[in-house]
Amino acid sequence: EVQLVESGGGLVQPGGSLRLSCAASGFTFSSYWMSWVRQAPGKGLEWVANIKQDGSEKYYVDSVKGRFTISRDNAKNSLYLQMNSLRAEDTAVYYCARGDTAMDRYGMDVWGQGTTVTVSS
Amino acid sequence: DIQMTQSPSSLSASVGDRVTITCRASQSISSYLNWYQQKPGKAPMLLIYAASTLQGGVPSRFSGSGSGTDFTLTISSLQPEDFATYYCQQSYSSPLTFGGGTKVEIK
């Protein structure tokens, strides 16, 4: 079964750090672009970052540039999001999602269940 | 950044109705437009990619059209399980951006 399972969410104080993980199974992880997408409480979807199959290309939404780092370990079939200098506005459910095998142009077809990040004092 | 504008933001419809949701990009995105369905408390699900290609397993009552800046998602005959929020997303250039969503509610 194709599956993505996120972990690492929790409550953190403003200015703190958190590392999210996403474990992939049931497909050849190293063949796919991967993304993080978040959803603040009661709000819409916001794409956060994506990473190419070999990790050579990474892209971010402006609001997290310089604070968040996306990475992957293809040997461990895992995707990561290191989040530093967290702000209240980073509070959201964070999803990892599978892109495609080409240029990440054809949508995100597999999603995890999400992990909740709450930034509050 | 490319802005995606969906309309309406919400609509009420009855089972069996034909429903159309529109999505407009702030610049041409060719056909790099995807549609998702999200139900409360659940992860989004890909319905359509490349503007008009139905994702495997998605019922044929869903269809997509458009290119350039204007796109539509159509549900030909609304079913009870279709009440949800729908999002468009452009994949033409980073940052990838979503529309604000359209909530389809029961009339």
Interface residues (C-beta under 8 A of the other chain):
Chain A: S35 V37 G44 L45 E46 W47 N50 Y59 Y60 V61 D62 Y95 A97 D104 R105 Y106 G107 M108 D109 W111 G112 Q113 G114
Chain B: D1 Y32 N34 Y36 Q38 A43 P44 M45 L46 I48 Y49 A50 T53 Q55 Y87 Q89 S91 Y92 S94 P95 L96 T97 F98 G99 G100 G101
